[in-house]
């Protein structure tokens, strides 16, 4: 996982998470956002690149 503007990546074991809410909490901890990622007042988004190099917003696809 990469945070834009930060040169250091973090690893996340998705098998240990139960869904997008767990993922967002984990990312908040790993990148030391201090609760900003889990706040109800959001001015951010989390996205990923799939195997076809498409950018997908977290939550757009079902968690499997």
Phi and psi in radians as a Rosetta constraint file:
Dihedral C 1 N 2 CA 2 C 2 CIRCULARHARMONIC -2.081 0.35
Dihedral N 2 CA 2 C 2 N 3 CIRCULARHARMONIC 2.446 0.35
Dihedral C 2 N 3 CA 3 C 3 CIRCULARHARMONIC -1.794 0.35
Dihedral N 3 CA 3 C 3 N 4 CIRCULARHARMONIC 2.218 0.35
Dihedral C 3 N 4 CA 4 C 4 CIRCULARHARMONIC -0.963 0.35
Dihedral N 4 CA 4 C 4 N 5 CIRCULARHARMONIC 2.249 0.35
Dihedral C 4 N 5 CA 5 C 5 CIRCULARHARMONIC 1.592 0.35
Dihedral N 5 CA 5 C 5 N 6 CIRCULARHARMONIC -0.105 0.35
Dihedral C 5 N 6 CA 6 C 6 CIRCULARHARMONIC -1.999 0.35
Dihedral N 6 CA 6 C 6 N 7 CIRCULARHARMONIC 2.162 0.35
Dihedral C 6 N 7 CA 7 C 7 CIRCULARHARMONIC -1.348 0.35
Dihedral N 7 CA 7 C 7 N 8 CIRCULARHARMONIC -0.092 0.35
Dihedral C 7 N 8 CA 8 C 8 CIRCULARHARMONIC -1.805 0.35
Dihedral N 8 CA 8 C 8 N 9 CIRCULARHARMONIC 2.316 0.35
Dihedral C 8 N 9 CA 9 C 9 CIRCULARHARMONIC -1.709 0.35
Dihedral N 9 CA 9 C 9 N 10 CIRCULARHARMONIC 2.770 0.35
Dihedral C 9 N 10 CA 10 C 10 CIRCULARHARMONIC -2.185 0.35
Dihedral N 10 CA 10 C 10 N 11 CIRCULARHARMONIC 2.651 0.35
Dihedral C 10 N 11 CA 11 C 11 CIRCULARHARMONIC -1.816 0.35
Dihedral N 11 CA 11 C 11 N 12 CIRCULARHARMONIC 2.508 0.35
Dihedral C 11 N 12 CA 12 C 12 CIRCULARHARMONIC -2.313 0.35
Dihedral N 12 CA 12 C 12 N 13 CIRCULARHARMONIC 2.225 0.35
Dihedral C 12 N 13 CA 13 C 13 CIRCULARHARMONIC -1.531 0.35
Dihedral N 13 CA 13 C 13 N 14 CIRCULARHARMONIC 1.770 0.35
Dihedral C 13 N 14 CA 14 C 14 CIRCULARHARMONIC -1.144 0.35
Dihedral N 14 CA 14 C 14 N 15 CIRCULARHARMONIC -0.411 0.35
Dihedral C 14 N 15 CA 15 C 15 CIRCULARHARMONIC -1.148 0.35
Dihedral N 15 CA 15 C 15 N 16 CIRCULARHARMONIC -0.374 0.35
Dihedral C 15 N 16 CA 16 C 16 CIRCULARHARMONIC -1.546 0.35
Dihedral N 16 CA 16 C 16 N 17 CIRCULARHARMONIC -0.082 0.35
Dihedral C 16 N 17 CA 17 C 17 CIRCULARHARMONIC -1.834 0.35
Dihedral N 17 CA 17 C 17 N 18 CIRCULARHARMONIC 2.662 0.35
Dihedral C 17 N 18 CA 18 C 18 CIRCULARHARMONIC -1.805 0.35
Dihedral N 18 CA 18 C 18 N 19 CIRCULARHARMONIC -0.021 0.35
Dihedral C 18 N 19 CA 19 C 19 CIRCULARHARMONIC 2.882 0.35
Dihedral N 19 CA 19 C 19 N 20 CIRCULARHARMONIC -3.044 0.35
Dihedral C 19 N 20 CA 20 C 20 CIRCULARHARMONIC -1.111 0.35
Dihedral N 20 CA 20 C 20 N 21 CIRCULARHARMONIC -0.620 0.35
Dihedral C 20 N 21 CA 21 C 21 CIRCULARHARMONIC -1.080 0.35
Dihedral N 21 CA 21 C 21 N 22 CIRCULARHARMONIC -0.749 0.35
Dihedral C 21 N 22 CA 22 C 22 CIRCULARHARMONIC -1.079 0.35
Dihedral N 22 CA 22 C 22 N 23 CIRCULARHARMONIC -0.721 0.35
Dihedral C 22 N 23 CA 23 C 23 CIRCULARHARMONIC -1.078 0.35
Dihedral N 23 CA 23 C 23 N 24 CIRCULARHARMONIC -0.792 0.35
Dihedral C 23 N 24 CA 24 C 24 CIRCULARHARMONIC -1.119 0.35
Dihedral N 24 CA 24 C 24 N 25 CIRCULARHARMONIC -0.707 0.35
Dihedral C 24 N 25 CA 25 C 25 CIRCULARHARMONIC -1.089 0.35
Dihedral N 25 CA 25 C 25 N 26 CIRCULARHARMONIC -0.745 0.35
Dihedral C 25 N 26 CA 26 C 26 CIRCULARHARMONIC -1.111 0.35
Dihedral N 26 CA 26 C 26 N 27 CIRCULARHARMONIC -0.756 0.35
Dihedral C 26 N 27 CA 27 C 27 CIRCULARHARMONIC -1.138 0.35
Dihedral N 27 CA 27 C 27 N 28 CIRCULARHARMONIC -0.634 0.35
Dihedral C 27 N 28 CA 28 C 28 CIRCULARHARMONIC -1.049 0.35
Dihedral N 28 CA 28 C 28 N 29 CIRCULARHARMONIC -0.711 0.35
Dihedral C 28 N 29 CA 29 C 29 CIRCULARHARMONIC -1.239 0.35
Dihedral N 29 CA 29 C 29 N 30 CIRCULARHARMONIC -0.855 0.35
Dihedral C 29 N 30 CA 30 C 30 CIRCULARHARMONIC -1.048 0.35
Dihedral N 30 CA 30 C 30 N 31 CIRCULARHARMONIC -0.701 0.35
Dihedral C 30 N 31 CA 31 C 31 CIRCULARHARMONIC -1.760 0.35
Dihedral N 31 CA 31 C 31 N 32 CIRCULARHARMONIC 0.179 0.35
Dihedral C 31 N 32 CA 32 C 32 CIRCULARHARMONIC 0.917 0.35
Dihedral N 32 CA 32 C 32 N 33 CIRCULARHARMONIC 0.929 0.35
Dihedral C 32 N 33 CA 33 C 33 CIRCULARHARMONIC -1.384 0.35
Dihedral N 33 CA 33 C 33 N 34 CIRCULARHARMONIC -0.210 0.35
Dihedral C 33 N 34 CA 34 C 34 CIRCULARHARMONIC 1.147 0.35
Dihedral N 34 CA 34 C 34 N 35 CIRCULARHARMONIC 0.588 0.35
Dihedral C 34 N 35 CA 35 C 35 CIRCULARHARMONIC 1.614 0.35
Dihedral N 35 CA 35 C 35 N 36 CIRCULARHARMONIC -0.051 0.35
Dihedral C 35 N 36 CA 36 C 36 CIRCULARHARMONIC -1.121 0.35
Dihedral N 36 CA 36 C 36 N 37 CIRCULARHARMONIC -0.599 0.35
Dihedral C 36 N 37 CA 37 C 37 CIRCULARHARMONIC -1.269 0.35
Dihedral N 37 CA 37 C 37 N 38 CIRCULARHARMONIC -0.441 0.35
Dihedral C 37 N 38 CA 38 C 38 CIRCULARHARMONIC -1.765 0.35
Dihedral N 38 CA 38 C 38 N 39 CIRCULARHARMONIC 0.042 0.35
Dihedral C 38 N 39 CA 39 C 39 CIRCULARHARMONIC -1.198 0.35
Dihedral N 39 CA 39 C 39 N 40 CIRCULARHARMONIC 2.615 0.35
Dihedral C 39 N 40 CA 40 C 40 CIRCULARHARMONIC -1.302 0.35
Dihedral N 40 CA 40 C 40 N 41 CIRCULARHARMONIC -0.357 0.35
Dihedral C 40 N 41 CA 41 C 41 CIRCULARHARMONIC -1.714 0.35
Dihedral N 41 CA 41 C 41 N 42 CIRCULARHARMONIC 1.619 0.35
Dihedral C 41 N 42 CA 42 C 42 CIRCULARHARMONIC -1.825 0.35
Dihedral N 42 CA 42 C 42 N 43 CIRCULARHARMONIC 2.351 0.35
Dihedral C 42 N 43 CA 43 C 43 CIRCULARHARMONIC -2.231 0.35
Dihedral N 43 CA 43 C 43 N 44 CIRCULARHARMONIC 0.708 0.35
Dihedral C 43 N 44 CA 44 C 44 CIRCULARHARMONIC -2.520 0.35
Dihedral N 44 CA 44 C 44 N 45 CIRCULARHARMONIC 2.965 0.35
Dihedral C 44 N 45 CA 45 C 45 CIRCULARHARMONIC -2.575 0.35
Dihedral N 45 CA 45 C 45 N 46 CIRCULARHARMONIC 2.683 0.35
Dihedral C 45 N 46 CA 46 C 46 CIRCULARHARMONIC -2.003 0.35
Dihedral N 46 CA 46 C 46 N 47 CIRCULARHARMONIC 2.256 0.35
Dihedral C 46 N 47 CA 47 C 47 CIRCULARHARMONIC -2.340 0.35
Dihedral N 47 CA 47 C 47 N 48 CIRCULARHARMONIC 2.816 0.35
Dihedral C 47 N 48 CA 48 C 48 CIRCULARHARMONIC -2.436 0.35
Dihedral N 48 CA 48 C 48 N 49 CIRCULARHARMONIC 2.841 0.35
Dihedral C 48 N 49 CA 49 C 49 CIRCULARHARMONIC -1.829 0.35
Dihedral N 49 CA 49 C 49 N 50 CIRCULARHARMONIC 2.200 0.35
Dihedral C 49 N 50 CA 50 C 50 CIRCULARHARMONIC -1.496 0.35
Dihedral N 50 CA 50 C 50 N 51 CIRCULARHARMONIC -3.066 0.35
Dihedral C 50 N 51 CA 51 C 51 CIRCULARHARMONIC -1.150 0.35
Dihedral N 51 CA 51 C 51 N 52 CIRCULARHARMONIC -0.297 0.35
Dihedral C 51 N 52 CA 52 C 52 CIRCULARHARMONIC -1.683 0.35
Dihedral N 52 CA 52 C 52 N 53 CIRCULARHARMONIC 0.158 0.35
Dihedral C 52 N 53 CA 53 C 53 CIRCULARHARMONIC 1.210 0.35
Dihedral N 53 CA 53 C 53 N 54 CIRCULARHARMONIC 0.337 0.35
Dihedral C 53 N 54 CA 54 C 54 CIRCULARHARMONIC -1.456 0.35
Dihedral N 54 CA 54 C 54 N 55 CIRCULARHARMONIC 2.493 0.35
Dihedral C 54 N 55 CA 55 C 55 CIRCULARHARMONIC -1.586 0.35
Dihedral N 55 CA 55 C 55 N 56 CIRCULARHARMONIC 2.163 0.35
Dihedral C 55 N 56 CA 56 C 56 CIRCULARHARMONIC -2.090 0.35
Dihedral N 56 CA 56 C 56 N 57 CIRCULARHARMONIC 2.345 0.35
Dihedral C 56 N 57 CA 57 C 57 CIRCULARHARMONIC -1.335 0.35
Dihedral N 57 CA 57 C 57 N 58 CIRCULARHARMONIC 2.394 0.35
Dihedral C 57 N 58 CA 58 C 58 CIRCULARHARMONIC -1.041 0.35
Dihedral N 58 CA 58 C 58 N 59 CIRCULARHARMONIC 2.255 0.35
Dihedral C 58 N 59 CA 59 C 59 CIRCULARHARMONIC 1.804 0.35
Dihedral N 59 CA 59 C 59 N 60 CIRCULARHARMONIC -0.289 0.35
Dihedral C 59 N 60 CA 60 C 60 CIRCULARHARMONIC -1.236 0.35
Dihedral N 60 CA 60 C 60 N 61 CIRCULARHARMONIC -0.563 0.35
Dihedral C 60 N 61 CA 61 C 61 CIRCULARHARMONIC -1.862 0.35
Dihedral N 61 CA 61 C 61 N 62 CIRCULARHARMONIC 2.588 0.35
Dihedral C 61 N 62 CA 62 C 62 CIRCULARHARMONIC -1.091 0.35
Dihedral N 62 CA 62 C 62 N 63 CIRCULARHARMONIC 2.552 0.35
Dihedral C 62 N 63 CA 63 C 63 CIRCULARHARMONIC -1.339 0.35
Dihedral N 63 CA 63 C 63 N 64 CIRCULARHARMONIC 2.246 0.35
